[in-house]
Amino acid sequence: MDMNWLNESRCLTEDPELFFPVGNTGPAVDQIEQAKAVCRECGVSTQCLEYAIKENQDTGVWGGLSEDERKSLKRKYARARRAG
């Protein structure tokens, strides 16, 4: 998989821990929102999200989506494949 997009990612200059909060409640909610704010300013967030889904990245914020949001998206893709 082509990873050249990584060199253009907005998160490259951020603390990686920002994108890997512990949990998804309490203080982690604010951390997830901060990470998503970085993703919203990123020109390669689509490639990042595609990578996370293809590589089964189950933790962290990737492409502007949290762990739970990516799991939901994967389920939606799976249902669409089964239906189609």
mmCIF file of the N, C-alpha and C atoms, coordinates in Angstrom:
data_MODEL
# 
_entry.id   MODEL 
# 
loop_
_atom_site.group_PDB 
_atom_site.id 
_atom_site.type_symbol 
_atom_site.label_atom_id 
_atom_site.label_alt_id 
_atom_site.label_comp_id 
_atom_site.label_asym_id 
_atom_site.label_entity_id 
_atom_site.label_seq_id 
_atom_site.pdbx_PDB_ins_code 
_atom_site.Cartn_x 
_atom_site.Cartn_y 
_atom_site.Cartn_z 
_atom_site.occupancy 
_atom_site.B_iso_or_equiv 
_atom_site.pdbx_formal_charge 
_atom_site.auth_seq_id 
_atom_site.auth_comp_id 
_atom_site.auth_asym_id 
_atom_site.auth_atom_id 
_atom_site.pdbx_PDB_model_num 
ATOM 1   N N  . MET A 1 1  ? 0.848   -1.188 0.000  1.00 0.00 ? 1  MET A N  1 
ATOM 2   C CA . MET A 1 1  ? 0.000   0.000  0.000  1.00 0.00 ? 1  MET A CA 1 
ATOM 3   C C  . MET A 1 1  ? 0.887   1.243  0.000  1.00 0.00 ? 1  MET A C  1 
ATOM 4   N N  . ASP A 1 2  ? 0.529   2.190  -0.851 1.00 0.00 ? 2  ASP A N  1 
ATOM 5   C CA . ASP A 1 2  ? 1.279   3.440  -0.965 1.00 0.00 ? 2  ASP A CA 1 
ATOM 6   C C  . ASP A 1 2  ? 1.074   4.285  0.291  1.00 0.00 ? 2  ASP A C  1 
ATOM 7   N N  . MET A 1 3  ? 2.169   4.636  0.935  1.00 0.00 ? 3  MET A N  1 
ATOM 8   C CA . MET A 1 3  ? 2.094   5.404  2.179  1.00 0.00 ? 3  MET A CA 1 
ATOM 9   C C  . MET A 1 3  ? 2.623   6.831  2.016  1.00 0.00 ? 3  MET A C  1 
ATOM 10  N N  . ASN A 1 4  ? 2.806   7.300  0.791  1.00 0.00 ? 4  ASN A N  1 
ATOM 11  C CA . ASN A 1 4  ? 3.345   8.643  0.570  1.00 0.00 ? 4  ASN A CA 1 
ATOM 12  C C  . ASN A 1 4  ? 2.477   9.730  1.187  1.00 0.00 ? 4  ASN A C  1 
ATOM 13  N N  . TRP A 1 5  ? 1.188   9.482  1.308  1.00 0.00 ? 5  TRP A N  1 
ATOM 14  C CA . TRP A 1 5  ? 0.271   10.454 1.894  1.00 0.00 ? 5  TRP A CA 1 
ATOM 15  C C  . TRP A 1 5  ? 0.691   10.824 3.314  1.00 0.00 ? 5  TRP A C  1 
ATOM 16  N N  . LEU A 1 6  ? 1.354   9.886  3.985  1.00 0.00 ? 6  LEU A N  1 
ATOM 17  C CA . LEU A 1 6  ? 1.751   10.105 5.373  1.00 0.00 ? 6  LEU A CA 1 
ATOM 18  C C  . LEU A 1 6  ? 2.647   11.341 5.523  1.00 0.00 ? 6  LEU A C  1 
ATOM 19  N N  . ASN A 1 7  ? 3.472   11.592 4.531  1.00 0.00 ? 7  ASN A N  1 
ATOM 20  C CA . ASN A 1 7  ? 4.367   12.754 4.574  1.00 0.00 ? 7  ASN A CA 1 
ATOM 21  C C  . ASN A 1 7  ? 3.623   14.078 4.509  1.00 0.00 ? 7  ASN A C  1 
ATOM 22  N N  . GLU A 1 8  ? 2.374   14.045 4.074  1.00 0.00 ? 8  GLU A N  1 
ATOM 23  C CA . GLU A 1 8  ? 1.562   15.258 3.964  1.00 0.00 ? 8  GLU A CA 1 
ATOM 24  C C  . GLU A 1 8  ? 0.558   15.390 5.112  1.00 0.00 ? 8  GLU A C  1 
ATOM 25  N N  . SER A 1 9  ? 0.580   14.449 6.031  1.00 0.00 ? 9  SER A N  1 
ATOM 26  C CA . SER A 1 9  ? -0.432  14.436 7.090  1.00 0.00 ? 9  SER A CA 1 
ATOM 27  C C  . SER A 1 9  ? -0.221  15.568 8.083  1.00 0.00 ? 9  SER A C  1 
ATOM 28  N N  . ARG A 1 10 ? -1.301  16.140 8.502  1.00 0.00 ? 10 ARG A N  1 
ATOM 29  C CA . ARG A 1 10 ? -1.302  17.251 9.463  1.00 0.00 ? 10 ARG A CA 1 
ATOM 30  C C  . ARG A 1 10 ? -0.808  16.791 10.835 1.00 0.00 ? 10 ARG A C  1 
ATOM 31  N N  . CYS A 1 11 ? -1.021  15.523 11.148 1.00 0.00 ? 11 CYS A N  1 
ATOM 32  C CA . CYS A 1 11 ? -0.664  15.007 12.467 1.00 0.00 ? 11 CYS A CA 1 
ATOM 33  C C  . CYS A 1 11 ? 0.833   14.731 12.619 1.00 0.00 ? 11 CYS A C  1 
ATOM 34  N N  . LEU A 1 12 ? 1.559   14.820 11.536 1.00 0.00 ? 12 LEU A N  1 
ATOM 35  C CA . LEU A 1 12 ? 2.983   14.503 11.549 1.00 0.00 ? 12 LEU A CA 1 
ATOM 36  C C  . LEU A 1 12 ? 3.754   15.325 12.573 1.00 0.00 ? 12 LEU A C  1 
ATOM 37  N N  . THR A 1 13 ? 3.293   16.534 12.833 1.00 0.00 ? 13 THR A N  1 
ATOM 38  C CA . THR A 1 13 ? 3.992   17.408 13.782 1.00 0.00 ? 13 THR A CA 1 
ATOM 39  C C  . THR A 1 13 ? 3.324   17.436 15.154 1.00 0.00 ? 13 THR A C  1 
ATOM 40  N N  . GLU A 1 14 ? 2.304   16.613 15.338 1.00 0.00 ? 14 GLU A N  1 
ATOM 41  C CA . GLU A 1 14 ? 1.588   16.562 16.621 1.00 0.00 ? 14 GLU A CA 1 
ATOM 42  C C  . GLU A 1 14 ? 2.121   15.417 17.485 1.00 0.00 ? 14 GLU A C  1 
ATOM 43  N N  . ASP A 1 15 ? 1.835   15.487 18.769 1.00 0.00 ? 15 ASP A N  1 
ATOM 44  C CA . ASP A 1 15 ? 2.179   14.407 19.683 1.00 0.00 ? 15 ASP A CA 1 
ATOM 45  C C  . ASP A 1 15 ? 1.311   13.202 19.335 1.00 0.00 ? 15 ASP A C  1 
ATOM 46  N N  . PRO A 1 16 ? 1.914   12.067 18.986 1.00 0.00 ? 16 PRO A N  1 
ATOM 47  C CA . PRO A 1 16 ? 1.124   10.890 18.609 1.00 0.00 ? 16 PRO A CA 1 
ATOM 48  C C  . PRO A 1 16 ? 0.143   10.444 19.685 1.00 0.00 ? 16 PRO A C  1 
ATOM 49  N N  . GLU A 1 17 ? 0.465   10.691 20.941 1.00 0.00 ? 17 GLU A N  1 
ATOM 50  C CA . GLU A 1 17 ? -0.422  10.272 22.028 1.00 0.00 ? 17 GLU A CA 1 
ATOM 51  C C  . GLU A 1 17 ? -1.781  10.950 21.952 1.00 0.00 ? 17 GLU A C  1 
ATOM 52  N N  . LEU A 1 18 ? -1.842  12.122 21.320 1.00 0.00 ? 18 LEU A N  1 
ATOM 53  C CA . LEU A 1 18 ? -3.115  12.820 21.165 1.00 0.00 ? 18 LEU A CA 1 
ATOM 54  C C  . LEU A 1 18 ? -4.124  11.933 20.437 1.00 0.00 ? 18 LEU A C  1 
ATOM 55  N N  . PHE A 1 19 ? -3.659  11.139 19.501 1.00 0.00 ? 19 PHE A N  1 
ATOM 56  C CA . PHE A 1 19 ? -4.528  10.343 18.653 1.00 0.00 ? 19 PHE A CA 1 
ATOM 57  C C  . PHE A 1 19 ? -4.850  8.968  19.221 1.00 0.00 ? 19 PHE A C  1 
ATOM 58  N N  . PHE A 1 20 ? -4.323  8.687  20.404 1.00 0.00 ? 20 PHE A N  1 
ATOM 59  C CA . PHE A 1 20 ? -4.566  7.389  21.042 1.00 0.00 ? 20 PHE A CA 1 
ATOM 60  C C  . PHE A 1 20 ? -5.001  7.575  22.493 1.00 0.00 ? 20 PHE A C  1 
ATOM 61  N N  . PRO A 1 21 ? -6.204  8.141  22.684 1.00 0.00 ? 21 PRO A N  1 
ATOM 62  C CA . PRO A 1 21 ? -6.704  8.349  24.042 1.00 0.00 ? 21 PRO A CA 1 
ATOM 63  C C  . PRO A 1 21 ? -6.985  7.020  24.734 1.00 0.00 ? 21 PRO A C  1 
ATOM 64  N N  . VAL A 1 22 ? -6.915  7.059  26.048 1.00 0.00 ? 22 VAL A N  1 
ATOM 65  C CA . VAL A 1 22 ? -7.234  5.871  26.834 1.00 0.00 ? 22 VAL A CA 1 
ATOM 66  C C  . VAL A 1 22 ? -8.726  5.917  27.139 1.00 0.00 ? 22 VAL A C  1 
ATOM 67  N N  . GLY A 1 23 ? -9.476  5.035  26.493 1.00 0.00 ? 23 GLY A N  1 
ATOM 68  C CA . GLY A 1 23 ? -10.918 4.997  26.689 1.00 0.00 ? 23 GLY A CA 1 
ATOM 69  C C  . GLY A 1 23 ? -11.657 5.904  25.726 1.00 0.00 ? 23 GLY A C  1 
ATOM 70  N N  . ASN A 1 24 ? -12.956 6.018  25.960 1.00 0.00 ? 24 ASN A N  1 
ATOM 71  C CA . ASN A 1 24 ? -13.780 6.889  25.117 1.00 0.00 ? 24 ASN A CA 1 
ATOM 72  C C  . ASN A 1 24 ? -14.830 7.637  25.939 1.00 0.00 ? 24 ASN A C  1 
ATOM 73  N N  . THR A 1 25 ? -14.537 7.803  27.227 1.00 0.00 ? 25 THR A N  1 
ATOM 74  C CA . THR A 1 25 ? -15.402 8.591  28.105 1.00 0.00 ? 25 THR A CA 1 
ATOM 75  C C  . THR A 1 25 ? -14.532 9.537  28.919 1.00 0.00 ? 25 THR A C  1 
ATOM 76  N N  . GLY A 1 26 ? -15.174 10.438 29.636 1.00 0.00 ? 26 GLY A N  1 
ATOM 77  C CA . GLY A 1 26 ? -14.451 11.371 30.503 1.00 0.00 ? 26 GLY A CA 1 
ATOM 78  C C  . GLY A 1 26 ? -13.459 12.221 29.730 1.00 0.00 ? 26 GLY A C  1 
ATOM 79  N N  . PRO A 1 27 ? -12.215 12.340 30.236 1.00 0.00 ? 27 PRO A N  1 
ATOM 80  C CA . PRO A 1 27 ? -11.201 13.177 29.588 1.00 0.00 ? 27 PRO A CA 1 
ATOM 81  C C  . PRO A 1 27 ? -10.876 12.728 28.160 1.00 0.00 ? 27 PRO A C  1 
ATOM 82  N N  . ALA A 1 28 ? -11.068 11.454 27.879 1.00 0.00 ? 28 ALA A N  1 
ATOM 83  C CA . ALA A 1 28 ? -10.773 10.951 26.538 1.00 0.00 ? 28 ALA A CA 1 
ATOM 84  C C  . ALA A 1 28 ? -11.661 11.602 25.485 1.00 0.00 ? 28 ALA A C  1 
ATOM 85  N N  . VAL A 1 29 ? -12.866 11.998 25.855 1.00 0.00 ? 29 VAL A N  1 
ATOM 86  C CA . VAL A 1 29 ? -13.785 12.638 24.911 1.00 0.00 ? 29 VAL A CA 1 
ATOM 87  C C  . VAL A 1 29 ? -13.167 13.936 24.389 1.00 0.00 ? 29 VAL A C  1 
ATOM 88  N N  . ASP A 1 30 ? -12.607 14.739 25.282 1.00 0.00 ? 30 ASP A N  1 
ATOM 89  C CA . ASP A 1 30 ? -11.956 15.986 24.862 1.00 0.00 ? 30 ASP A CA 1 
ATOM 90  C C  . ASP A 1 30 ? -10.742 15.702 23.988 1.00 0.00 ? 30 ASP A C  1 
ATOM 91  N N  . GLN A 1 31 ? -9.981  14.688 24.352 1.00 0.00 ? 31 GLN A N  1 
ATOM 92  C CA . GLN A 1 31 ? -8.793  14.334 23.578 1.00 0.00 ? 31 GLN A CA 1 
ATOM 93  C C  . GLN A 1 31 ? -9.182  13.875 22.170 1.00 0.00 ? 31 GLN A C  1 
ATOM 94  N N  . ILE A 1 32 ? -10.242 13.095 22.072 1.00 0.00 ? 32 ILE A N  1 
ATOM 95  C CA . ILE A 1 32 ? -10.724 12.638 20.767 1.00 0.00 ? 32 ILE A CA 1 
ATOM 96  C C  . ILE A 1 32 ? -11.132 13.837 19.921 1.00 0.00 ? 32 ILE A C  1 
ATOM 97  N N  . GLU A 1 33 ? -11.815 14.787 20.517 1.00 0.00 ? 33 GLU A N  1 
ATOM 98  C CA . GLU A 1 33 ? -12.237 15.986 19.785 1.00 0.00 ? 33 GLU A CA 1 
ATOM 99  C C  . GLU A 1 33 ? -11.033 16.802 19.323 1.00 0.00 ? 33 GLU A C  1 
ATOM 100 N N  . GLN A 1 34 ? -10.006 16.904 20.160 1.00 0.00 ? 34 GLN A N  1 
ATOM 101 C CA . GLN A 1 34 ? -8.787  17.626 19.767 1.00 0.00 ? 34 GLN A CA 1 
ATOM 102 C C  . GLN A 1 34 ? -8.117  16.929 18.582 1.00 0.00 ? 34 GLN A C  1 
ATOM 103 N N  . ALA A 1 35 ? -8.062  15.619 18.626 1.00 0.00 ? 35 ALA A N  1 
ATOM 104 C CA . ALA A 1 35 ? -7.461  14.862 17.522 1.00 0.00 ? 35 ALA A CA 1 
ATOM 105 C C  . ALA A 1 35 ? -8.273  15.058 16.245 1.00 0.00 ? 35 ALA A C  1 
ATOM 106 N N  . LYS A 1 36 ? -9.589  14.997 16.361 1.00 0.00 ? 36 LYS A N  1 
ATOM 107 C CA . LYS A 1 36 ? -10.448 15.181 15.196 1.00 0.00 ? 36 LYS A CA 1 
ATOM 108 C C  . LYS A 1 36 ? -10.286 16.579 14.598 1.00 0.00 ? 36 LYS A C  1 
ATOM 109 N N  . ALA A 1 37 ? -10.039 17.579 15.452 1.00 0.00 ? 37 ALA A N  1 
ATOM 110 C CA . ALA A 1 37 ? -9.828  18.945 14.965 1.00 0.00 ? 37 ALA A CA 1 
ATOM 111 C C  . ALA A 1 37 ? -8.587  18.997 14.074 1.00 0.00 ? 37 ALA A C  1 
ATOM 112 N N  . VAL A 1 38 ? -7.544  18.278 14.451 1.00 0.00 ? 38 VAL A N  1 
ATOM 113 C CA . VAL A 1 38 ? -6.339  18.199 13.626 1.00 0.00 ? 38 VAL A CA 1 
ATOM 114 C C  . VAL A 1 38 ? -6.689  17.524 12.300 1.00 0.00 ? 38 VAL A C  1 
ATOM 115 N N  . CYS A 1 39 ? -7.439  16.447 12.361 1.00 0.00 ? 39 CYS A N  1 
ATOM 116 C CA . CYS A 1 39 ? -7.828  15.712 11.149 1.00 0.00 ? 39 CYS A CA 1 
ATOM 117 C C  . CYS A 1 39 ? -8.651  16.579 10.200 1.00 0.00 ? 39 CYS A C  1 
ATOM 118 N N  . ARG A 1 40 ? -9.506  17.433 10.754 1.00 0.00 ? 40 ARG A N  1 
ATOM 119 C CA . ARG A 1 40 ? -10.342 18.293 9.905  1.00 0.00 ? 40 ARG A CA 1 
ATOM 120 C C  . ARG A 1 40 ? -9.500  19.259 9.083  1.00 0.00 ? 40 ARG A C  1 
ATOM 121 N N  . GLU A 1 41 ? -8.303  19.581 9.560  1.00 0.00 ? 41 GLU A N  1 
ATOM 122 C CA . GLU A 1 41 ? -7.419  20.498 8.839  1.00 0.00 ? 41 GLU A CA 1 
ATOM 123 C C  . GLU A 1 41 ? -6.459  19.768 7.903  1.00 0.00 ? 41 GLU A C  1 
ATOM 124 N N  . CYS A 1 42 ? -6.593  18.450 7.830  1.00 0.00 ? 42 CYS A N  1 
ATOM 125 C CA . CYS A 1 42 ? -5.645  17.625 7.087  1.00 0.00 ? 42 CYS A CA 1 
ATOM 126 C C  . CYS A 1 42 ? -6.144  17.351 5.670  1.00 0.00 ? 42 CYS A C  1 
ATOM 127 N N  . GLY A 1 43 ? -5.244  17.476 4.722  1.00 0.00 ? 43 GLY A N  1 
ATOM 128 C CA . GLY A 1 43 ? -5.588  17.237 3.320  1.00 0.00 ? 43 GLY A CA 1 
ATOM 129 C C  . GLY A 1 43 ? -5.567  15.778 2.906  1.00 0.00 ? 43 GLY A C  1 
ATOM 130 N N  . VAL A 1 44 ? -5.089  14.909 3.782  1.00 0.00 ? 44 VAL A N  1 
ATOM 131 C CA . VAL A 1 44 ? -5.007  13.485 3.425  1.00 0.00 ? 44 VAL A CA 1 
ATOM 132 C C  . VAL A 1 44 ? -5.804  12.607 4.387  1.00 0.00 ? 44 VAL A C  1 
ATOM 133 N N  . SER A 1 45 ? -6.807  13.168 5.032  1.00 0.00 ? 45 SER A N  1 
ATOM 134 C CA . SER A 1 45 ? -7.577  12.398 6.012  1.00 0.00 ? 45 SER A CA 1 
ATOM 135 C C  . SER A 1 45 ? -8.325  11.229 5.356  1.00 0.00 ? 45 SER A C  1 
ATOM 136 N N  . THR A 1 46 ? -8.737  11.379 4.107  1.00 0.00 ? 46 THR A N  1 
ATOM 137 C CA . THR A 1 46 ? -9.420  10.281 3.419  1.00 0.00 ? 46 THR A CA 1 
ATOM 138 C C  . THR A 1 46 ? -8.483  9.094  3.249  1.00 0.00 ? 46 THR A C  1 
ATOM 139 N N  . GLN A 1 47 ? -7.249  9.356  2.826  1.00 0.00 ? 47 GLN A N  1 
ATOM 140 C CA . GLN A 1 47 ? -6.264  8.286  2.674  1.00 0.00 ? 47 GLN A CA 1 
ATOM 141 C C  . GLN A 1 47 ? -5.953  7.649  4.020  1.00 0.00 ? 47 GLN A C  1 
ATOM 142 N N  . CYS A 1 48 ? -5.898  8.458  5.055  1.00 0.00 ? 48 CYS A N  1 
ATOM 143 C CA . CYS A 1 48 ? -5.637  7.970  6.405  1.00 0.00 ? 48 CYS A CA 1 
ATOM 144 C C  . CYS A 1 48 ? -6.754  7.026  6.859  1.00 0.00 ? 48 CYS A C  1 
ATOM 145 N N  . LEU A 1 49 ? -7.983  7.428  6.638  1.00 0.00 ? 49 LEU A N  1 
ATOM 146 C CA . LEU A 1 49 ? -9.118  6.600  7.018  1.00 0.00 ? 49 LEU A CA 1 
ATOM 147 C C  . LEU A 1 49 ? -9.126  5.289  6.235  1.00 0.00 ? 49 LEU A C  1 
ATOM 148 N N  . GLU A 1 50 ? -8.863  5.374  4.934  1.00 0.00 ? 50 GLU A N  1 
ATOM 149 C CA . GLU A 1 50 ? -8.806  4.159  4.111  1.00 0.00 ? 50 GLU A CA 1 
ATOM 150 C C  . GLU A 1 50 ? -7.732  3.208  4.634  1.00 0.00 ? 50 GLU A C  1 
ATOM 151 N N  . TYR A 1 51 ? -6.574  3.765  4.970  1.00 0.00 ? 51 TYR A N  1 
ATOM 152 C CA . TYR A 1 51 ? -5.485  2.951  5.510  1.00 0.00 ? 51 TYR A CA 1 
ATOM 153 C C  . TYR A 1 51 ? -5.927  2.262  6.797  1.00 0.00 ? 51 TYR A C  1 
ATOM 154 N N  . ALA A 1 52 ? -6.521  3.023  7.701  1.00 0.00 ? 52 ALA A N  1 
ATOM 155 C CA . ALA A 1 52 ? -6.934  2.476  8.997  1.00 0.00 ? 52 ALA A CA 1 
ATOM 156 C C  . ALA A 1 52 ? -7.931  1.335  8.828  1.00 0.00 ? 52 ALA A C  1 
ATOM 157 N N  . ILE A 1 53 ? -8.848  1.485  7.896  1.00 0.00 ? 53 ILE A N  1 
ATOM 158 C CA . ILE A 1 53 ? -9.847  0.442  7.672  1.00 0.00 ? 53 ILE A CA 1 
ATOM 159 C C  . ILE A 1 53 ? -9.204  -0.789 7.045  1.00 0.00 ? 53 ILE A C  1 
ATOM 160 N N  . LYS A 1 54 ? -8.399  -0.576 6.016  1.00 0.00 ? 54 LYS A N  1 
ATOM 161 C CA . LYS A 1 54 ? -7.759  -1.710 5.333  1.00 0.00 ? 54 LYS A CA 1 
ATOM 162 C C  . LYS A 1 54 ? -6.803  -2.472 6.239  1.00 0.00 ? 54 LYS A C  1 
ATOM 163 N N  . GLU A 1 55 ? -6.112  -1.747 7.116  1.00 0.00 ? 55 GLU A N  1 
ATOM 164 C CA . GLU A 1 55 ? -5.107  -2.363 7.986  1.00 0.00 ? 55 GLU A CA 1 
ATOM 165 C C  . GLU A 1 55 ? -5.666  -2.736 9.362  1.00 0.00 ? 55 GLU A C  1 
ATOM 166 N N  . ASN A 1 56 ? -6.983  -2.613 9.519  1.00 0.00 ? 56 ASN A N  1 
ATOM 167 C CA . ASN A 1 56 ? -7.653  -2.960 10.780 1.00 0.00 ? 56 ASN A CA 1 
ATOM 168 C C  . ASN A 1 56 ? -7.048  -2.253 11.993 1.00 0.00 ? 56 ASN A C  1 
ATOM 169 N N  . GLN A 1 57 ? -6.839  -0.965 11.866 1.00 0.00 ? 57 GLN A N  1 
ATOM 170 C CA . GLN A 1 57 ? -6.375  -0.167 12.993 1.00 0.00 ? 57 GLN A CA 1 
ATOM 171 C C  . GLN A 1 57 ? -7.561  0.005  13.940 1.00 0.00 ? 57 GLN A C  1 
ATOM 172 N N  . ASP A 1 58 ? -7.533  -0.723 15.031 1.00 0.00 ? 58 ASP A N  1 
ATOM 173 C CA . ASP A 1 58 ? -8.674  -0.732 15.944 1.00 0.00 ? 58 ASP A CA 1 
ATOM 174 C C  . ASP A 1 58 ? -8.593  0.323  17.044 1.00 0.00 ? 58 ASP A C  1 
ATOM 175 N N  . THR A 1 59 ? -7.451  0.952  17.202 1.00 0.00 ? 59 THR A N  1 
ATOM 176 C CA . THR A 1 59 ? -7.312  1.945  18.268 1.00 0.00 ? 59 THR A CA 1 
ATOM 177 C C  . THR A 1 59 ? -6.971  3.308  17.677 1.00 0.00 ? 59 THR A C  1 
ATOM 178 N N  . GLY A 1 60 ? -7.343  4.333  18.400 1.00 0.00 ? 60 GLY A N  1 
ATOM 179 C CA . GLY A 1 60 ? -6.959  5.685  18.030 1.00 0.00 ? 60 GLY A CA 1 
ATOM 180 C C  . GLY A 1 60 ? -7.903  6.367  17.062 1.00 0.00 ? 60 GLY A C  1 
ATOM 181 N N  . VAL A 1 61 ? -7.568  7.608  16.782 1.00 0.00 ? 61 VAL A N  1 
ATOM 182 C CA . VAL A 1 61 ? -8.307  8.433  15.824 1.00 0.00 ? 61 VAL A CA 1 
ATOM 183 C C  . VAL A 1 61 ? -7.529  8.399  14.514 1.00 0.00 ? 61 VAL A C  1 
ATOM 184 N N  . TRP A 1 62 ? -8.182  7.985  13.459 1.00 0.00 ? 62 TRP A N  1 
ATOM 185 C CA . TRP A 1 62 ? -7.583  7.908  12.120 1.00 0.00 ? 62 TRP A CA 1 
ATOM 186 C C  . TRP A 1 62 ? -8.555  8.533  11.138 1.00 0.00 ? 62 TRP A C  1 
ATOM 187 N N  . GLY A 1 63 ? -8.072  9.402  10.296 1.00 0.00 ? 63 GLY A N  1 
ATOM 188 C CA . GLY A 1 63 ? -8.930  9.982  9.269  1.00 0.00 ? 63 GLY A CA 1 
ATOM 189 C C  . GLY A 1 63 ? -10.116 10.735 9.816  1.00 0.00 ? 63 GLY A C  1 
ATOM 190 N N  . GLY A 1 64 ? -10.003 11.217 11.029 1.00 0.00 ? 64 GLY A N  1 
ATOM 191 C CA . GLY A 1 64 ? -11.073 11.997 11.628 1.00 0.00 ? 64 GLY A CA 1 
ATOM 192 C C  . GLY A 1 64 ? -12.156 11.183 12.307 1.00 0.00 ? 64 GLY A C  1 
ATOM 193 N N  . LEU A 1 65 ? -11.969 9.857  12.386 1.00 0.00 ? 65 LEU A N  1 
ATOM 194 C CA . LEU A 1 65 ? -12.968 9.017  13.046 1.00 0.00 ? 65 LEU A CA 1 
ATOM 195 C C  . LEU A 1 65 ? -12.356 8.310  14.253 1.00 0.00 ? 65 LEU A C  1 
ATOM 196 N N  . SER A 1 66 ? -13.151 8.197  15.295 1.00 0.00 ? 66 SER A N  1 
ATOM 197 C CA . SER A 1 66 ? -12.730 7.482  16.502 1.00 0.00 ? 66 SER A CA 1 
ATOM 198 C C  . SER A 1 66 ? -12.835 5.979  16.277 1.00 0.00 ? 66 SER A C  1 
ATOM 199 N N  . GLU A 1 67 ? -12.363 5.224  17.240 1.00 0.00 ? 67 GLU A N  1 
ATOM 200 C CA . GLU A 1 67 ? -12.443 3.760  17.177 1.00 0.00 ? 67 GLU A CA 1 
ATOM 201 C C  . GLU A 1 67 ? -13.882 3.313  16.945 1.00 0.00 ? 67 GLU A C  1 
ATOM 202 N N  . ASP A 1 68 ? -14.797 3.826  17.767 1.00 0.00 ? 68 ASP A N  1 
ATOM 203 C CA . ASP A 1 68 ? -16.201 3.426  17.668 1.00 0.00 ? 68 ASP A CA 1 
ATOM 204 C C  . ASP A 1 68 ? -16.805 3.819  16.318 1.00 0.00 ? 68 ASP A C  1 
ATOM 205 N N  . GLU A 1 69 ? -16.450 4.994  15.820 1.00 0.00 ? 69 GLU A N  1 
ATOM 206 C CA . GLU A 1 69 ? -16.995 5.441  14.533 1.00 0.00 ? 69 GLU A CA 1 
ATOM 207 C C  . GLU A 1 69 ? -16.485 4.572  13.386 1.00 0.00 ? 69 GLU A C  1 
ATOM 208 N N  . ARG A 1 70 ? -15.211 4.169  13.457 1.00 0.00 ? 70 ARG A N  1 
ATOM 209 C CA . ARG A 1 70 ? -14.671 3.289  12.413 1.00 0.00 ? 70 ARG A CA 1 
ATOM 210 C C  . ARG A 1 70 ? -15.319 1.906  12.480 1.00 0.00 ? 70 ARG A C  1 
ATOM 211 N N  . LYS A 1 71 ? -15.546 1.405  13.687 1.00 0.00 ? 71 LYS A N  1 
ATOM 212 C CA . LYS A 1 71 ? -16.217 0.105  13.826 1.00 0.00 ? 71 LYS A CA 1 
ATOM 213 C C  . LYS A 1 71 ? -17.609 0.160  13.222 1.00 0.00 ? 71 LYS A C  1 
ATOM 214 N N  . SER A 1 72 ? -18.325 1.242  13.482 1.00 0.00 ? 72 SER A N  1 
ATOM 215 C CA . SER A 1 72 ? -19.661 1.421  12.921 1.00 0.00 ? 72 SER A CA 1 
ATOM 216 C C  . SER A 1 72 ? -19.602 1.478  11.395 1.00 0.00 ? 72 SER A C  1 
ATOM 217 N N  . LEU A 1 73 ? -18.637 2.195  10.863 1.00 0.00 ? 73 LEU A N  1 
ATOM 218 C CA . LEU A 1 73 ? -18.472 2.302  9.416  1.00 0.00 ? 73 LEU A CA 1 
ATOM 219 C C  . LEU A 1 73 ? -18.158 0.934  8.809  1.00 0.00 ? 73 LEU A C  1 
ATOM 220 N N  . LYS A 1 74 ? -17.316 0.167  9.465  1.00 0.00 ? 74 LYS A N  1 
ATOM 221 C CA . LYS A 1 74 ? -16.988 -1.178 8.975  1.00 0.00 ? 74 LYS A CA 1 
ATOM 222 C C  . LYS A 1 74 ? -18.234 -2.063 8.949  1.00 0.00 ? 74 LYS A C  1 
ATOM 223 N N  . ARG A 1 75 ? -19.055 -1.969 9.982  1.00 0.00 ? 75 ARG A N  1 
ATOM 224 C CA . ARG A 1 75 ? -20.296 -2.756 10.012 1.00 0.00 ? 75 ARG A CA 1 
ATOM 225 C C  . ARG A 1 75 ? -21.218 -2.345 8.865  1.00 0.00 ? 75 ARG A C  1 
ATOM 226 N N  . LYS A 1 76 ? -21.296 -1.045 8.610  1.00 0.00 ? 76 LYS A N  1 
ATOM 227 C CA . LYS A 1 76 ? -22.137 -0.544 7.524  1.00 0.00 ? 76 LYS A CA 1 
ATOM 228 C C  . LYS A 1 76 ? -21.629 -1.081 6.179  1.00 0.00 ? 76 LYS A C  1 
ATOM 229 N N  . TYR A 1 77 ? -20.303 -1.072 5.971  1.00 0.00 ? 77 TYR A N  1 
ATOM 230 C CA . TYR A 1 77 ? -19.718 -1.625 4.739  1.00 0.00 ? 77 TYR A CA 1 
ATOM 231 C C  . TYR A 1 77 ? -20.050 -3.107 4.617  1.00 0.00 ? 77 TYR A C  1 
ATOM 232 N N  . ALA A 1 78 ? -19.931 -3.832 5.714  1.00 0.00 ? 78 ALA A N  1 
ATOM 233 C CA . ALA A 1 78 ? -20.192 -5.283 5.712  1.00 0.00 ? 78 ALA A CA 1 
ATOM 234 C C  . ALA A 1 78 ? -21.653 -5.562 5.360  1.00 0.00 ? 78 ALA A C  1 
ATOM 235 N N  . ARG A 1 79 ? -22.566 -4.797 5.940  1.00 0.00 ? 79 ARG A N  1 
ATOM 236 C CA . ARG A 1 79 ? -23.990 -4.981 5.626  1.00 0.00 ? 79 ARG A CA 1 
ATOM 237 C C  . ARG A 1 79 ? -24.262 -4.689 4.149  1.00 0.00 ? 79 ARG A C  1 
ATOM 238 N N  . ALA A 1 80 ? -23.643 -3.641 3.624  1.00 0.00 ? 80 ALA A N  1 
ATOM 239 C CA . ALA A 1 80 ? -23.841 -3.286 2.225  1.00 0.00 ? 80 ALA A CA 1 
ATOM 240 C C  . ALA A 1 80 ? -23.316 -4.388 1.299  1.00 0.00 ? 80 ALA A C  1 
ATOM 241 N N  . ARG A 1 81 ? -22.177 -4.996 1.657  1.00 0.00 ? 81 ARG A N  1 
ATOM 242 C CA . ARG A 1 81 ? -21.636 -6.082 0.846  1.00 0.00 ? 81 ARG A CA 1 
ATOM 243 C C  . ARG A 1 81 ? -22.556 -7.292 0.864  1.00 0.00 ? 81 ARG A C  1 
ATOM 244 N N  . ARG A 1 82 ? -23.094 -7.595 2.044  1.00 0.00 ? 82 ARG A N  1 
ATOM 245 C CA . ARG A 1 82 ? -23.985 -8.751 2.148  1.00 0.00 ? 82 ARG A CA 1 
ATOM 246 C C  . ARG A 1 82 ? -25.287 -8.516 1.378  1.00 0.00 ? 82 ARG A C  1 
ATOM 247 N N  . ALA A 1 83 ? -25.773 -7.286 1.424  1.00 0.00 ? 83 ALA A N  1 
ATOM 248 C CA . ALA A 1 83 ? -27.032 -6.956 0.760  1.00 0.00 ? 83 ALA A CA 1 
ATOM 249 C C  . ALA A 1 83 ? -26.861 -6.863 -0.756 1.00 0.00 ? 83 ALA A C  1 
ATOM 250 N N  . GLY A 1 84 ? -25.670 -6.481 -1.204 1.00 0.00 ? 84 GLY A N  1 
ATOM 251 C CA . GLY A 1 84 ? -25.454 -6.247 -2.632 1.00 0.00 ? 84 GLY A CA 1 
ATOM 252 C C  . GLY A 1 84 ? -24.902 -7.415 -3.296 1.00 0.00 ? 84 GLY A C  1 
# 
